[in-house]
């Protein structure tokens, strides 16, 4: 398994709208494509209190490319994104890293 760490740096005040979009729209669309989230986090203490951090699990980079591209092209996703951003963009920046678990990691 590989894990994709994504960090969405929200425009100040927009994190609640992003969380709502994930909870009510994005996760259902991901299910259609077999995208496997492993966890979501916001910052309790420290830098980035407007950030959403999450991990996705993939069998391979090829699986990620196929499923992510299908999700990105989904008309339901475009509609959900557009509706959530009718009052302005939610995200200022996205950071992505692909992680490989160590031999001693609890997650493999």
MARZA-624356 format. One record per residue: residue in three letters; y, z, x of N, C-alpha, C, O in turn. Coordinates in Angstrom, 1 decimal. Each point is the difference from the previous one (the first is absolute). Example, Ala and Ser with C-alpha at 12.3 -4.5 7.8 and 13.67 -1.06 7.14 Angstrom:
<type: ALA; n_y: -5.7; n_z: 7.8; n_x: 13.2; ca_y: 1.2; ca_z: 0.0; ca_x: -0.9; c_y: 1.2; c_z: 0.0; c_x: 0.9; o_y: 0.0; o_z: 0.7; o_x: 1.0>
<type: SER; n_y: 1.1; n_z: -1.4; n_x: -1.4; ca_y: 1.1; ca_z: 0.0; ca_x: 0.9; c_y: 1.1; c_z: 0.8; c_x: -0.8; o_y: 1.1; o_z: 0.1; o_x: 0.5>
REM end
This chain:
<type: UNK; n_y: -1.2; n_z: 0.0; n_x: 0.8; ca_y: 1.2; ca_z: 0.0; ca_x: -0.8; c_y: 1.2; c_z: 0.0; c_x: 0.9; o_y: 0.1; o_z: 0.6; o_x: 1.1>
<type: UNK; n_y: 1.0; n_z: -1.2; n_x: -1.6; ca_y: 1.3; ca_z: 0.1; ca_x: 0.6; c_y: 0.9; c_z: 0.5; c_x: -1.2; o_y: -0.3; o_z: -0.2; o_x: -1.1>
<type: UNK; n_y: 1.4; n_z: 0.8; n_x: 1.5; ca_y: 0.9; ca_z: 0.6; ca_x: -0.9; c_y: 1.4; c_z: -0.6; c_x: 0.3; o_y: 0.4; o_z: -0.1; o_x: 1.1>
<type: UNK; n_y: 0.3; n_z: -0.2; n_x: -2.2; ca_y: 1.3; ca_z: -0.5; ca_x: 0.1; c_y: 1.0; c_z: 1.1; c_x: -0.5; o_y: -0.1; o_z: 0.4; o_x: -1.1>
<type: UNK; n_y: 0.9; n_z: 0.0; n_x: 2.0; ca_y: 1.1; ca_z: 1.0; ca_x: -0.3; c_y: 1.2; c_z: -0.8; c_x: -0.3; o_y: 0.5; o_z: -0.8; o_x: 0.8>
<type: UNK; n_y: 0.0; n_z: 1.0; n_x: -2.0; ca_y: 1.3; ca_z: -0.6; ca_x: -0.5; c_y: 1.0; c_z: 1.1; c_x: -0.3; o_y: -0.3; o_z: 1.0; o_x: -0.6>
<type: UNK; n_y: 1.5; n_z: -1.2; n_x: 1.1; ca_y: 1.1; ca_z: 1.0; ca_x: -0.2; c_y: 1.1; c_z: -0.8; c_x: -0.6; o_y: 0.6; o_z: -0.9; o_x: 0.6>
<type: UNK; n_y: -0.3; n_z: 1.3; n_x: -1.9; ca_y: 1.1; ca_z: -0.7; ca_x: -0.7; c_y: 1.2; c_z: 1.0; c_x: 0.1; o_y: 0.0; o_z: 1.1; o_x: -0.5>
<type: UNK; n_y: 1.1; n_z: -1.6; n_x: 1.2; ca_y: 1.2; ca_z: 0.7; ca_x: 0.1; c_y: 0.9; c_z: -0.4; c_x: -1.2; o_y: 0.5; o_z: -1.1; o_x: 0.0>
<type: UNK; n_y: -0.3; n_z: 2.0; n_x: -0.9; ca_y: 0.7; ca_z: -0.3; ca_x: -1.2; c_y: 1.5; c_z: 0.1; c_x: 0.1; o_y: 0.5; o_z: 0.8; o_x: 0.9>
<type: UNK; n_y: 0.2; n_z: -1.6; n_x: -1.7; ca_y: 1.4; ca_z: 0.2; ca_x: -0.1; c_y: 0.3; c_z: 1.4; c_x: -0.6; o_y: -0.7; o_z: 0.4; o_x: -0.9>
<type: UNK; n_y: 1.6; n_z: 0.3; n_x: 1.4; ca_y: 0.2; ca_z: 1.4; ca_x: -0.5; c_y: 0.1; c_z: 0.0; c_x: -1.5; o_y: 0.7; o_z: -0.8; o_x: -0.7>
<type: UNK; n_y: -1.4; n_z: 1.8; n_x: 0.1; ca_y: -0.1; ca_z: 0.1; ca_x: -1.5; c_y: -1.0; c_z: -0.8; c_x: -0.7; o_y: -0.2; o_z: 0.1; o_x: -1.2>
<type: UNK; n_y: -0.5; n_z: -1.0; n_x: 2.0; ca_y: -0.9; ca_z: -1.0; ca_x: -0.7; c_y: -1.5; c_z: 0.4; c_x: 0.2; o_y: -0.9; o_z: -0.7; o_x: -0.6>
<type: UNK; n_y: 0.6; n_z: 1.7; n_x: 1.3; ca_y: -1.4; ca_z: 0.4; ca_x: 0.2; c_y: -0.7; c_z: 0.4; c_x: -1.4; o_y: -1.1; o_z: -0.5; o_x: -0.2>
<type: UNK; n_y: 1.7; n_z: 1.2; n_x: -0.7; ca_y: -0.6; ca_z: 0.2; ca_x: -1.3; c_y: -0.4; c_z: -1.3; c_x: -0.7; o_y: -1.1; o_z: 0.0; o_x: -0.6>
<type: UNK; n_y: 1.9; n_z: -1.0; n_x: 0.6; ca_y: -0.3; ca_z: -1.2; ca_x: -0.6; c_y: -1.2; c_z: -0.7; c_x: 0.7; o_y: -0.8; o_z: -0.6; o_x: -0.7>
<type: UNK; n_y: 0.8; n_z: 0.7; n_x: 2.0; ca_y: -1.2; ca_z: -0.6; ca_x: 0.7; c_y: -1.3; c_z: 0.7; c_x: -0.3; o_y: -1.0; o_z: -0.7; o_x: -0.2>
<type: UNK; n_y: 1.1; n_z: 2.0; n_x: 0.2; ca_y: -1.2; ca_z: 0.8; ca_x: -0.4; c_y: -0.5; c_z: -0.4; c_x: -1.4; o_y: -1.2; o_z: -0.1; o_x: -0.2>
<type: UNK; n_y: 2.1; n_z: 0.0; n_x: -0.7; ca_y: -0.4; ca_z: -0.4; ca_x: -1.4; c_y: -0.6; c_z: -1.3; c_x: 0.0; o_y: -1.0; o_z: -0.2; o_x: -0.7>
<type: UNK; n_y: 1.5; n_z: -0.8; n_x: 1.5; ca_y: -0.6; ca_z: -1.3; ca_x: 0.0; c_y: -1.4; c_z: 0.0; c_x: 0.5; o_y: -0.9; o_z: -0.6; o_x: -0.5>
<type: UNK; n_y: 0.7; n_z: 1.4; n_x: 1.6; ca_y: -1.4; ca_z: 0.1; ca_x: 0.5; c_y: -0.9; c_z: 0.6; c_x: -1.0; o_y: -1.1; o_z: -0.5; o_x: -0.3>
<type: UNK; n_y: 1.5; n_z: 1.6; n_x: -0.3; ca_y: -0.8; ca_z: 0.7; ca_x: -1.0; c_y: -0.3; c_z: -0.7; c_x: -1.2; o_y: -1.2; o_z: 0.0; o_x: -0.5>
<type: UNK; n_y: 2.1; n_z: -0.8; n_x: 0.0; ca_y: -0.1; ca_z: -0.6; ca_x: -1.3; c_y: -0.4; c_z: -1.5; c_x: 0.0; o_y: -0.5; o_z: -0.5; o_x: -1.0>
<type: UNK; n_y: 0.7; n_z: -0.2; n_x: 2.1; ca_y: -0.2; ca_z: -1.4; ca_x: 0.1; c_y: -0.8; c_z: -0.4; c_x: 1.2; o_y: -1.1; o_z: -0.7; o_x: -0.2>
<type: UNK; n_y: 1.5; n_z: 1.0; n_x: 1.4; ca_y: -0.6; ca_z: -0.5; ca_x: 1.2; c_y: -1.4; c_z: 0.3; c_x: 0.1; o_y: -0.8; o_z: -0.9; o_x: 0.3>
<type: UNK; n_y: 0.4; n_z: 2.2; n_x: -0.5; ca_y: -1.4; ca_z: 0.4; ca_x: 0.2; c_y: -0.9; c_z: -0.8; c_x: -0.9; o_y: -1.1; o_z: -0.3; o_x: 0.4>
<type: UNK; n_y: 1.5; n_z: 0.0; n_x: -1.7; ca_y: -0.8; ca_z: -0.7; ca_x: -0.9; c_y: -0.2; c_z: -1.5; c_x: 0.5; o_y: -1.1; o_z: -0.5; o_x: -0.1>
<type: UNK; n_y: 2.1; n_z: 0.0; n_x: 0.7; ca_y: -0.1; ca_z: -1.4; ca_x: 0.5; c_y: -0.9; c_z: 0.0; c_x: 1.2; o_y: -0.8; o_z: -0.9; o_x: 0.2>
<type: UNK; n_y: 0.9; n_z: 1.9; n_x: 0.7; ca_y: -0.8; ca_z: 0.1; ca_x: 1.1; c_y: -1.5; c_z: 0.0; c_x: -0.4; o_y: -0.9; o_z: -0.6; o_x: 0.7>
<type: UNK; n_y: 0.6; n_z: 1.3; n_x: -1.7; ca_y: -1.4; ca_z: 0.1; ca_x: -0.5; c_y: -0.6; c_z: -1.3; c_x: -0.3; o_y: -1.2; o_z: -0.3; o_x: 0.3>
<type: UNK; n_y: 2.0; n_z: -0.6; n_x: -0.8; ca_y: -0.5; ca_z: -1.4; ca_x: -0.3; c_y: -0.5; c_z: -0.7; c_x: 1.2; o_y: -0.9; o_z: -0.8; o_x: -0.1>
<type: UNK; n_y: 1.5; n_z: 1.1; n_x: 1.3; ca_y: -0.3; ca_z: -0.7; ca_x: 1.2; c_y: -0.9; c_z: 0.9; c_x: 0.9; o_y: -0.3; o_z: -0.5; o_x: 1.1>
<type: UNK; n_y: 0.0; n_z: 1.6; n_x: -1.5; ca_y: -0.9; ca_z: 0.9; ca_x: 0.9; c_y: 0.7; c_z: 0.6; c_x: 1.2; o_y: -0.6; o_z: 0.3; o_x: 1.0>
<type: UNK; n_y: 1.9; n_z: -0.2; n_x: -1.2; ca_y: 0.8; ca_z: 0.7; ca_x: 1.1; c_y: -0.2; c_z: 1.5; c_x: -0.1; o_y: 0.2; o_z: 0.6; o_x: -1.1>
<type: UNK; n_y: -0.6; n_z: 0.0; n_x: 2.2; ca_y: -0.4; ca_z: 1.4; ca_x: 0.0; c_y: 1.0; c_z: 0.9; c_x: 0.7; o_y: 0.1; o_z: 0.2; o_x: 1.2>
<type: UNK; n_y: 0.8; n_z: 0.5; n_x: -2.0; ca_y: 0.9; ca_z: 1.0; ca_x: 0.6; c_y: -0.8; c_z: 1.3; c_x: 0.3; o_y: -0.9; o_z: 0.3; o_x: -0.7>
<type: UNK; n_y: 1.2; n_z: 0.3; n_x: 1.9; ca_y: -0.6; ca_z: 1.2; ca_x: 0.3; c_y: 0.9; c_z: 1.3; c_x: -0.1; o_y: -0.5; o_z: 1.1; o_x: 0.0>
<type: UNK; n_y: 1.8; n_z: -1.4; n_x: -0.1; ca_y: 0.9; ca_z: 1.2; ca_x: -0.2; c_y: 1.4; c_z: -0.5; c_x: 0.0; o_y: 0.4; o_z: -1.0; o_x: 0.6>
<type: UNK; n_y: 0.5; n_z: 1.9; n_x: -1.2; ca_y: 1.4; ca_z: -0.3; ca_x: -0.1; c_y: 0.7; c_z: 1.3; c_x: 0.3; o_y: -0.5; o_z: 1.1; o_x: -0.4>
<type: UNK; n_y: 1.6; n_z: -1.2; n_x: 1.2; ca_y: 0.7; ca_z: 1.2; ca_x: 0.4; c_y: 1.5; c_z: -0.2; c_x: -0.1; o_y: 0.5; o_z: -1.1; o_x: 0.3>
<type: UNK; n_y: 0.3; n_z: 2.1; n_x: -0.6; ca_y: 1.4; ca_z: 0.0; ca_x: 0.2; c_y: 0.3; c_z: 1.2; c_x: 1.0; o_y: -0.9; o_z: 0.8; o_x: 0.2>
<type: UNK; n_y: 2.1; n_z: -0.8; n_x: 0.4; ca_y: 0.3; ca_z: 0.9; ca_x: 1.0; c_y: 0.5; c_z: 1.3; c_x: -0.6; o_y: 1.0; o_z: 0.0; o_x: -0.8>
<type: UNK; n_y: -1.6; n_z: 1.1; n_x: 1.1; ca_y: 0.4; ca_z: 1.3; ca_x: -0.5; c_y: 1.1; c_z: 0.6; c_x: 0.9; o_y: 1.0; o_z: 0.5; o_x: -0.4>
<type: UNK; n_y: -1.3; n_z: -0.5; n_x: 1.7; ca_y: 0.9; ca_z: 0.5; ca_x: 1.0; c_y: 0.0; c_z: -1.0; c_x: 1.2; o_y: -1.0; o_z: -0.4; o_x: 0.5>
<type: UNK; n_y: 2.2; n_z: 0.0; n_x: -0.1; ca_y: 0.1; ca_z: -0.9; ca_x: 1.2; c_y: 0.8; c_z: -1.2; c_x: -0.4; o_y: 0.5; o_z: -0.1; o_x: -1.1>
<type: UNK; n_y: -0.4; n_z: -0.8; n_x: 2.0; ca_y: 0.7; ca_z: -1.3; ca_x: -0.2; c_y: -0.7; c_z: -0.8; c_x: -1.0; o_y: -1.2; o_z: 0.0; o_x: -0.1>
<type: UNK; n_y: 2.0; n_z: -0.8; n_x: -0.7; ca_y: -0.6; ca_z: -1.0; ca_x: -0.9; c_y: -0.2; c_z: 0.5; c_x: -1.4; o_y: -1.0; o_z: -0.3; o_x: -0.6>
<type: UNK; n_y: 1.9; n_z: 1.2; n_x: 0.1; ca_y: -0.3; ca_z: 0.5; ca_x: -1.4; c_y: 0.2; c_z: -1.1; c_x: -1.1; o_y: -0.1; o_z: 0.3; o_x: -1.1>
<type: UNK; n_y: 0.5; n_z: -1.5; n_x: 1.5; ca_y: 0.0; ca_z: -1.1; ca_x: -0.9; c_y: -1.2; c_z: -1.0; c_x: 0.2; o_y: 0.0; o_z: -1.1; o_x: -0.5>
<type: UNK; n_y: -1.0; n_z: 1.6; n_x: 1.2; ca_y: -1.1; ca_z: -0.9; ca_x: 0.4; c_y: -1.3; c_z: 0.3; c_x: -0.8; o_y: -0.2; o_z: 1.1; o_x: -0.4>
<type: UNK; n_y: -0.5; n_z: -2.2; n_x: 0.2; ca_y: -1.4; ca_z: 0.1; ca_x: -0.6; c_y: -0.9; c_z: -0.5; c_x: 1.1; o_y: 0.1; o_z: -1.1; o_x: 0.5>
<type: UNK; n_y: -1.1; n_z: 2.0; n_x: -0.1; ca_y: -1.0; ca_z: -0.4; ca_x: 0.9; c_y: -1.3; c_z: -0.2; c_x: -0.7; o_y: -0.4; o_z: 0.8; o_x: -0.9>
<type: UNK; n_y: -0.4; n_z: -1.8; n_x: 1.2; ca_y: -1.3; ca_z: -0.1; ca_x: -0.6; c_y: -1.0; c_z: -0.8; c_x: 0.9; o_y: 0.4; o_z: -0.7; o_x: 0.9>
<type: UNK; n_y: -1.7; n_z: 1.0; n_x: -1.1; ca_y: -1.0; ca_z: -0.7; ca_x: 0.7; c_y: -0.9; c_z: -0.8; c_x: -0.9; o_y: -0.3; o_z: 0.4; o_x: -1.1>
<type: UNK; n_y: 0.0; n_z: -1.6; n_x: 1.6; ca_y: -1.0; ca_z: -0.9; ca_x: -0.7; c_y: -1.2; c_z: -0.2; c_x: 0.9; o_y: 0.1; o_z: 0.0; o_x: 1.2>
<type: UNK; n_y: -1.3; n_z: 0.0; n_x: -1.8; ca_y: -1.2; ca_z: -0.2; ca_x: 0.8; c_y: -0.5; c_z: -1.4; c_x: -0.1; o_y: 0.0; o_z: -0.6; o_x: -1.1>
<type: UNK; n_y: -0.4; n_z: 0.0; n_x: 2.2; ca_y: -0.5; ca_z: -1.4; ca_x: 0.0; c_y: -1.2; c_z: -0.1; c_x: 0.9; o_y: -0.2; o_z: 0.8; o_x: 1.0>
<type: UNK; n_y: -0.7; n_z: -1.6; n_x: -1.4; ca_y: -1.2; ca_z: -0.3; ca_x: 0.8; c_y: 0.3; c_z: -0.8; c_x: 1.2; o_y: -0.6; o_z: 0.2; o_x: 1.1>
<type: UNK; n_y: 1.6; n_z: -1.1; n_x: -1.2; ca_y: 0.4; ca_z: -0.8; ca_x: 1.1; c_y: 1.4; c_z: -0.6; c_x: -0.2; o_y: 0.6; o_z: 0.2; o_x: -1.2>
<type: UNK; n_y: 0.0; n_z: -0.7; n_x: 2.2; ca_y: 1.4; ca_z: -0.7; ca_x: -0.2; c_y: -0.2; c_z: -1.2; c_x: -0.9; o_y: 1.0; o_z: -0.3; o_x: -0.7>
<type: UNK; n_y: -2.1; n_z: -0.4; n_x: 0.7; ca_y: -0.2; ca_z: -1.1; ca_x: -0.9; c_y: 0.0; c_z: 0.4; c_x: -1.4; o_y: 0.5; o_z: -0.7; o_x: -0.9>
<type: UNK; n_y: -1.2; n_z: 1.8; n_x: 0.6; ca_y: 0.0; ca_z: 0.5; ca_x: -1.4; c_y: 1.4; c_z: 0.4; c_x: -0.4; o_y: 0.5; o_z: -0.3; o_x: -1.1>
<type: UNK; n_y: 0.3; n_z: 0.9; n_x: 2.0; ca_y: 1.4; ca_z: 0.4; ca_x: -0.3; c_y: 0.8; c_z: -1.3; c_x: -0.3; o_y: 0.7; o_z: 0.0; o_x: -1.0>
<type: UNK; n_y: -0.9; n_z: -1.0; n_x: 1.8; ca_y: 0.8; ca_z: -1.2; ca_x: -0.2; c_y: -0.3; c_z: -0.6; c_x: -1.4; o_y: 0.9; o_z: -0.4; o_x: -0.7>
<type: UNK; n_y: -2.2; n_z: 0.3; n_x: 0.4; ca_y: -0.4; ca_z: -0.7; ca_x: -1.3; c_y: 0.5; c_z: 0.8; c_x: -1.2; o_y: 0.6; o_z: -0.6; o_x: -0.9>
<type: UNK; n_y: -0.8; n_z: 1.9; n_x: 0.9; ca_y: 0.3; ca_z: 0.8; ca_x: -1.2; c_y: 1.5; c_z: 0.3; c_x: -0.1; o_y: 0.6; o_z: -0.1; o_x: -1.1>
<type: UNK; n_y: 0.1; n_z: 0.3; n_x: 2.3; ca_y: 1.4; ca_z: 0.2; ca_x: -0.1; c_y: 0.8; c_z: -1.2; c_x: -0.4; o_y: 0.9; o_z: 0.1; o_x: -0.8>
<type: UNK; n_y: -1.3; n_z: -1.3; n_x: 1.3; ca_y: 0.6; ca_z: -1.2; ca_x: -0.4; c_y: -0.2; c_z: -0.3; c_x: -1.5; o_y: 0.9; o_z: -0.5; o_x: -0.7>
<type: UNK; n_y: -2.1; n_z: 0.8; n_x: 0.1; ca_y: -0.2; ca_z: -0.2; ca_x: -1.4; c_y: 0.9; c_z: 1.0; c_x: -0.8; o_y: 0.6; o_z: -0.4; o_x: -1.0>
<type: UNK; n_y: -0.5; n_z: 1.6; n_x: 1.4; ca_y: 0.9; ca_z: 1.0; ca_x: -0.6; c_y: 1.4; c_z: -0.5; c_x: 0.0; o_y: 0.7; o_z: 0.0; o_x: -1.0>
<type: UNK; n_y: -0.2; n_z: -0.4; n_x: 2.2; ca_y: 1.4; ca_z: -0.5; ca_x: 0.1; c_y: 0.3; c_z: -1.2; c_x: -0.9; o_y: 1.2; o_z: -0.1; o_x: -0.4>
<type: UNK; n_y: -2.2; n_z: -0.7; n_x: 0.1; ca_y: 0.2; ca_z: -1.2; ca_x: -0.9; c_y: -0.1; c_z: 0.4; c_x: -1.5; o_y: 0.2; o_z: -0.9; o_x: -0.8>
<type: UNK; n_y: -0.7; n_z: 2.1; n_x: 0.5; ca_y: -0.3; ca_z: 0.3; ca_x: -1.4; c_y: 1.3; c_z: 0.0; c_x: -0.9; o_y: 1.0; o_z: 0.7; o_x: 0.4>
<type: UNK; n_y: -1.0; n_z: -1.4; n_x: -1.5; ca_y: 1.2; ca_z: 0.0; ca_x: -0.9; c_y: 0.3; c_z: 1.4; c_x: -0.6; o_y: 1.2; o_z: 0.3; o_x: -0.2>
<type: UNK; n_y: -2.2; n_z: 0.5; n_x: 0.0; ca_y: 0.2; ca_z: 1.3; ca_x: -0.5; c_y: 0.7; c_z: 0.9; c_x: 1.0; o_y: 0.9; o_z: 0.8; o_x: -0.4>
<type: UNK; n_y: -1.2; n_z: -1.0; n_x: 1.7; ca_y: 0.7; ca_z: 0.7; ca_x: 1.0; c_y: 1.5; c_z: -0.4; c_x: 0.1; o_y: 0.8; o_z: 0.9; o_x: 0.1>
<type: UNK; n_y: -0.6; n_z: -2.2; n_x: -0.2; ca_y: 1.4; ca_z: -0.5; ca_x: 0.1; c_y: 0.8; c_z: 0.6; c_x: -1.2; o_y: 1.2; o_z: 0.4; o_x: 0.2>
<type: UNK; n_y: -1.8; n_z: -0.4; n_x: -1.4; ca_y: 0.7; ca_z: 0.5; ca_x: -1.1; c_y: 0.3; c_z: 1.5; c_x: 0.1; o_y: 1.1; o_z: 0.5; o_x: -0.2>
<type: UNK; n_y: -2.1; n_z: 0.3; n_x: 0.7; ca_y: 0.2; ca_z: 1.4; ca_x: 0.2; c_y: 1.1; c_z: 0.3; c_x: 1.0; o_y: 0.8; o_z: 0.9; o_x: -0.1>
<type: UNK; n_y: -0.9; n_z: -1.6; n_x: 1.2; ca_y: 1.0; ca_z: 0.2; ca_x: 1.1; c_y: 1.4; c_z: -0.4; c_x: -0.5; o_y: 1.0; o_z: 0.8; o_x: 0.2>
<type: UNK; n_y: -0.9; n_z: -1.9; n_x: -0.9; ca_y: 1.3; ca_z: -0.4; ca_x: -0.5; c_y: 0.6; c_z: 1.0; c_x: -1.0; o_y: 1.2; o_z: 0.3; o_x: 0.0>
<type: UNK; n_y: -2.1; n_z: 0.2; n_x: -0.9; ca_y: 0.5; ca_z: 0.9; ca_x: -1.0; c_y: 0.5; c_z: 1.3; c_x: 0.7; o_y: 1.0; o_z: 0.6; o_x: -0.4>
<type: UNK; n_y: -1.8; n_z: -0.1; n_x: 1.4; ca_y: 0.4; ca_z: 1.2; ca_x: 0.6; c_y: 1.3; c_z: -0.1; c_x: 0.9; o_y: 0.6; o_z: 1.0; o_x: 0.3>
<type: UNK; n_y: -0.3; n_z: -2.3; n_x: 0.0; ca_y: 1.2; ca_z: -0.2; ca_x: 0.9; c_y: 1.2; c_z: -0.6; c_x: -0.8; o_y: 0.9; o_z: -0.6; o_x: 0.6>
<type: UNK; n_y: -1.0; n_z: 0.7; n_x: -1.9; ca_y: 1.1; ca_z: -0.6; ca_x: -0.8; c_y: 1.4; c_z: 0.6; c_x: 0.3; o_y: 1.0; o_z: -0.6; o_x: -0.2>
<type: UNK; n_y: -1.0; n_z: 1.9; n_x: 0.6; ca_y: 1.2; ca_z: 0.7; ca_x: 0.4; c_y: 0.3; c_z: 0.0; c_x: 1.5; o_y: 0.9; o_z: 0.7; o_x: 0.5>
<type: UNK; n_y: -1.7; n_z: -1.5; n_x: 0.2; ca_y: 0.2; ca_z: -0.1; ca_x: 1.5; c_y: -1.3; c_z: 0.2; c_x: 0.7; o_y: -1.0; o_z: 0.6; o_x: -0.5>
<type: UNK; n_y: 1.0; n_z: -1.0; n_x: 1.8; ca_y: -1.2; ca_z: 0.2; ca_x: 0.8; c_y: -0.4; c_z: 1.4; c_x: 0.2; o_y: 0.9; o_z: 0.9; o_x: -0.1>
<type: UNK; n_y: -2.2; n_z: -0.6; n_x: 0.2; ca_y: -0.5; ca_z: 1.4; ca_x: 0.2; c_y: -0.2; c_z: 0.3; c_x: 1.5; o_y: 0.2; o_z: 1.1; o_x: 0.4>
<type: UNK; n_y: -0.6; n_z: -2.1; n_x: 0.4; ca_y: -0.5; ca_z: 0.2; ca_x: 1.3; c_y: 1.0; c_z: -0.7; c_x: 1.0; o_y: 0.4; o_z: -1.2; o_x: -0.1>
<type: UNK; n_y: 0.0; n_z: 2.0; n_x: 1.1; ca_y: 0.9; ca_z: -0.6; ca_x: 1.1; c_y: -0.8; c_z: -0.6; c_x: 1.1; o_y: 0.4; o_z: -0.9; o_x: 0.6>
<type: UNK; n_y: -1.6; n_z: 1.5; n_x: -0.3; ca_y: -0.8; ca_z: -0.5; ca_x: 1.1; c_y: -1.5; c_z: 0.4; c_x: -0.2; o_y: -0.3; o_z: 1.1; o_x: -0.6>
<type: UNK; n_y: -0.6; n_z: -1.9; n_x: 1.2; ca_y: -1.4; ca_z: 0.3; ca_x: -0.1; c_y: -0.5; c_z: 0.0; c_x: 1.4; o_y: 0.2; o_z: -1.0; o_x: 0.8>
<type: UNK; n_y: -1.0; n_z: 2.0; n_x: -0.4; ca_y: -0.7; ca_z: 0.1; ca_x: 1.3; c_y: -1.5; c_z: -0.1; c_x: -0.3; o_y: -0.4; o_z: 0.7; o_x: -0.9>
<type: UNK; n_y: -0.3; n_z: -1.4; n_x: 1.7; ca_y: -1.4; ca_z: -0.2; ca_x: -0.1; c_y: -0.7; c_z: 0.2; c_x: 1.3; o_y: 0.5; o_z: -0.5; o_x: 1.0>
<type: UNK; n_y: -1.6; n_z: 1.2; n_x: -1.0; ca_y: -0.9; ca_z: 0.1; ca_x: 1.2; c_y: -1.4; c_z: 0.0; c_x: -0.4; o_y: -0.4; o_z: 0.5; o_x: -1.1>
<type: UNK; n_y: -0.5; n_z: -1.1; n_x: 1.9; ca_y: -1.4; ca_z: 0.0; ca_x: -0.3; c_y: -0.7; c_z: 1.0; c_x: 0.9; o_y: 0.2; o_z: -0.1; o_x: 1.2>
<type: UNK; n_y: -0.9; n_z: 1.0; n_x: -1.7; ca_y: -0.6; ca_z: 1.1; ca_x: 0.7; c_y: -1.5; c_z: -0.1; c_x: 0.0; o_y: -0.6; o_z: -0.4; o_x: -0.9>
<type: UNK; n_y: 0.0; n_z: 0.8; n_x: 2.1; ca_y: -1.4; ca_z: 0.1; ca_x: 0.1; c_y: -0.4; c_z: 1.5; c_x: 0.3; o_y: 0.6; o_z: 0.6; o_x: 0.9>
<type: UNK; n_y: -1.5; n_z: -0.1; n_x: -1.7; ca_y: -0.3; ca_z: 1.4; ca_x: 0.1; c_y: -0.7; c_z: 0.3; c_x: 1.4; o_y: -0.7; o_z: -0.8; o_x: 0.5>
<type: UNK; n_y: 1.0; n_z: 1.9; n_x: 0.1; ca_y: -0.7; ca_z: 0.5; ca_x: 1.2; c_y: -1.4; c_z: 0.4; c_x: -0.4; o_y: -0.3; o_z: 0.2; o_x: -1.1>
<type: UNK; n_y: -0.5; n_z: 0.0; n_x: 2.2; ca_y: -1.4; ca_z: 0.4; ca_x: -0.2; c_y: -0.1; c_z: 1.4; c_x: -0.6; o_y: -0.9; o_z: 0.4; o_x: -0.7>
<type: UNK; n_y: 2.0; n_z: 0.4; n_x: 0.8; ca_y: 0.0; ca_z: 1.4; ca_x: -0.5; c_y: 0.8; c_z: 0.2; c_x: -1.2; o_y: 0.3; o_z: 1.1; o_x: -0.5>
<type: UNK; n_y: 0.1; n_z: -2.2; n_x: -0.1; ca_y: 0.9; ca_z: 0.0; ca_x: -1.3; c_y: -0.9; c_z: 0.4; c_x: -1.2; o_y: -1.1; o_z: -0.4; o_x: -0.1>
<type: UNK; n_y: 1.7; n_z: 1.2; n_x: -0.8; ca_y: -0.7; ca_z: 0.4; ca_x: -1.2; c_y: -0.1; c_z: -1.2; c_x: -0.9; o_y: -0.9; o_z: -0.1; o_x: -0.9>
<type: UNK; n_y: 1.8; n_z: -0.9; n_x: 1.0; ca_y: 0.0; ca_z: -1.2; ca_x: -0.8; c_y: -0.6; c_z: -1.1; c_x: 0.9; o_y: 0.5; o_z: -0.2; o_x: 1.1>
<type: UNK; n_y: -1.5; n_z: -0.5; n_x: -1.5; ca_y: -0.6; ca_z: -1.1; ca_x: 0.8; c_y: 0.0; c_z: -1.2; c_x: -0.9; o_y: -0.5; o_z: -1.1; o_x: 0.5>
REM end
